[in-house]
Amino acid sequence: MKADFLLEIGCEEIPSRFMEPALAELKKNAQKAFEDARLSYEKAAAFGTPRRLVLYITGLSERQGDI
């Protein structure tokens, strides 16, 4: 079975010039963490505002893949 996963991080105000790199790193690191944990997913997306970073994963498997 698959589910969606939403992670919202509240933070101090992030200057706009840092938003794009921060969101790219959030997505990249989350993808690596899920792959290292052998958790498959369909799509990863990162969104944000100056005070919020959001990671949205669709189709995240509820069980680890076989070794």
C-alpha positions in Angstrom: 0.0 0.0 0.0 1.2 3.5 -0.7 0.5 6.8 1.0 1.4 10.5 0.7 3.9 12.1 3.1 3.9 15.8 4.1 6.7 17.4 6.1 6.4 21.1 7.1 9.3 22.8 8.8 8.7 26.2 10.5 11.8 28.4 10.7 13.1 31.9 11.1 12.7 34.1 8.0 14.9 32.8 5.2 16.2 35.5 2.7 14.7 35.0 -0.7 18.0 34.3 -2.4 18.5 31.3 -0.2 15.0 29.7 -0.8 15.7 28.0 -4.1 19.0 26.3 -2.9 17.4 25.4 0.4 14.4 23.7 -1.3 16.7 21.9 -3.7 18.8 20.5 -0.8 15.7 19.5 1.1 14.4 17.5 -1.8 17.8 16.0 -2.7 18.5 14.9 0.9 15.0 13.5 1.4 15.3 11.5 -1.8 18.6 10.1 -0.6 17.2 9.2 2.8 14.2 7.4 1.4 16.5 5.5 -1.1 18.9 4.6 1.7 16.0 3.3 3.8 14.8 1.3 0.7 11.4 3.2 0.7 10.1 3.7 -2.8 8.0 6.7 -3.8 6.4 8.1 -7.0 7.3 11.8 -6.8 9.1 14.2 -4.5 8.4 18.0 -4.4 9.7 20.8 -2.2 7.8 24.1 -1.7 8.4 27.0 0.6 7.8 30.5 1.9 10.3 32.6 3.8 9.0 31.0 7.1 8.1 27.5 5.9 9.8 24.6 4.1 7.5 21.8 2.8 8.4 18.4 1.5 5.6 16.5 -0.3 6.1 12.9 -1.2 3.5 11.0 -3.2 3.1 7.3 -3.5 5.4 6.5 -0.6 5.5 2.8 0.1 4.6 1.8 3.7 7.1 -1.0 3.8 10.8 -1.3 2.9 11.8 -3.1 -0.3 13.5 -6.4 -0.1 17.3 -6.6 0.2 
